[in-house]
Amino acid sequence: MTKKGKKKGLEKAIVAQPVRVPYGALFRMFLLGSVAVVAAIYAIWRHYTVPHVPMLVPVTAPTEIPAPDLDPAPAPSH
């Protein structure tokens, strides 16, 4: 210790340096996030307001399929 009660080597006050903010990257991330939010809002709006396009294949009336005969066939005679 020195005469004034301070430790040697700590005479200079430690000053915190301000953090440098990369404004270019910050702006790009804000822009990307804004585009994502706008796209999500547009997708939800379009999903609930725009009518769906009908399918390309027309729906036909079901046809009757002949059912197999459920009666047993007569046994062949020898």
C-alpha positions in Angstrom: 0.0 0.0 0.0 1.1 3.5 -0.6 1.1 6.3 1.8 -2.5 7.4 1.1 -4.0 3.9 1.5 -4.4 3.0 -2.2 -3.1 -0.1 -3.8 -0.4 0.2 -6.2 -1.5 0.2 -9.9 -5.1 1.3 -9.2 -4.4 5.1 -9.2 -6.3 5.5 -12.5 -10.0 5.1 -12.4 -11.4 2.4 -14.6 -13.8 4.1 -17.1 -16.4 2.0 -18.9 -16.3 2.5 -22.6 -19.6 2.9 -24.4 -20.5 -0.1 -26.6 -20.3 0.5 -30.3 -23.6 -0.4 -31.9 -23.4 -1.7 -35.5 -26.2 0.4 -36.9 -26.1 -1.3 -40.3 -26.8 -4.7 -38.9 -29.4 -3.3 -36.5 -31.2 -1.6 -39.3 -31.2 -4.8 -41.5 -32.6 -6.9 -38.6 -35.3 -4.3 -38.0 -36.2 -4.3 -41.7 -36.2 -8.1 -41.9 -38.4 -8.3 -38.8 -40.8 -5.7 -40.1 -41.1 -7.5 -43.4 -41.9 -10.8 -41.6 -44.6 -9.1 -39.5 -46.2 -7.5 -42.5 -46.1 -10.8 -44.4 -47.7 -12.7 -41.5 -50.5 -10.1 -41.3 -51.1 -10.3 -45.0 -51.2 -14.1 -45.0 -53.8 -14.1 -42.1 -55.9 -11.5 -43.8 -55.8 -13.3 -47.2 -56.6 -16.7 -45.5 -59.8 -15.3 -43.9 -61.0 -12.9 -46.6 -60.2 -14.3 -50.1 -62.6 -17.0 -51.2 -60.9 -20.3 -52.0 -60.6 -21.4 -55.7 -62.6 -24.5 -56.5 -60.7 -27.6 -57.3 -59.8 -28.2 -60.9 -61.4 -31.7 -61.1 -65.2 -31.5 -61.3 -67.1 -33.5 -58.8 -69.2 -36.2 -60.4 -72.2 -38.0 -59.0 -71.3 -41.3 -57.6 -72.2 -44.2 -59.8 -73.8 -47.4 -58.6 -71.4 -50.3 -58.3 -73.0 -53.7 -58.8 -72.8 -55.7 -55.6 -71.7 -59.3 -55.9 -74.3 -62.0 -55.6 -74.4 -63.2 -52.0 -76.3 -66.4 -52.7 -74.1 -69.4 -52.9 -73.7 -70.9 -56.3 -75.4 -74.3 -56.7 -73.0 -77.2 -56.3 -72.1 -78.9 -59.6 -73.7 -82.3 -60.0 -71.6 -85.3 -61.2 
